Amino acid sequence: MGLRTRDRTARNHAPADLLQGILVISSFGFWAVMLGLMPVLLFRIWLAG
């Protein structure tokens, strides 16, 4: 009985951990793209000005 409930809780927590991992990775990718594009955008604005 105890093993079954532990298995059920582990199965319930796995998707939440996976979703959190996806959110962390996607937000890291978002900031990497933003920080990578920011100097290019600033350079273009400086050239246009």
C-alpha positions as CSV (number, residue, x, y, z in Angstrom):
1,M,0.0,0.0,0.0
2,G,2.8,2.5,0.9
3,L,4.7,1.6,-2.2
4,R,1.6,2.2,-4.4
5,T,0.9,5.7,-2.9
6,R,4.6,6.7,-3.2
7,D,4.5,5.6,-6.8
8,R,1.3,7.6,-7.4
9,T,2.8,10.8,-5.8
10,A,5.9,10.4,-7.9
11,R,3.8,10.0,-11.0
12,N,1.9,13.2,-10.1
13,H,5.0,15.2,-9.4
14,A,6.8,14.2,-12.6
15,P,4.8,16.4,-15.1
16,A,5.1,19.4,-12.8
17,D,8.9,19.0,-12.7
18,L,9.0,18.5,-16.4
19,L,6.9,21.7,-17.0
20,Q,9.1,23.7,-14.6
21,G,12.2,22.5,-16.5
22,I,10.7,23.5,-19.8
23,L,9.8,26.9,-18.4
24,V,13.3,27.4,-17.1
25,I,14.9,26.3,-20.3
26,S,12.6,28.5,-22.5
27,S,13.1,31.5,-20.3
28,F,16.9,31.0,-20.4
29,G,16.6,30.8,-24.2
30,F,14.5,33.9,-24.3
31,W,17.0,35.9,-22.3
32,A,19.9,34.5,-24.4
33,V,18.2,35.7,-27.5
34,M,17.3,39.1,-26.0
35,L,20.9,39.7,-24.8
36,G,22.3,38.5,-28.1
37,L,20.1,40.8,-30.1
38,M,20.3,43.8,-27.9
39,P,23.8,45.0,-29.1
40,V,22.7,44.5,-32.7
41,L,19.6,46.6,-32.2
42,L,21.5,49.3,-30.3
43,F,24.1,49.4,-33.0
44,R,21.4,49.8,-35.7
45,I,19.7,52.5,-33.8
46,W,23.1,54.2,-33.3
47,L,23.8,53.9,-37.1
48,A,20.3,55.2,-38.0
49,G,20.7,58.2,-35.6
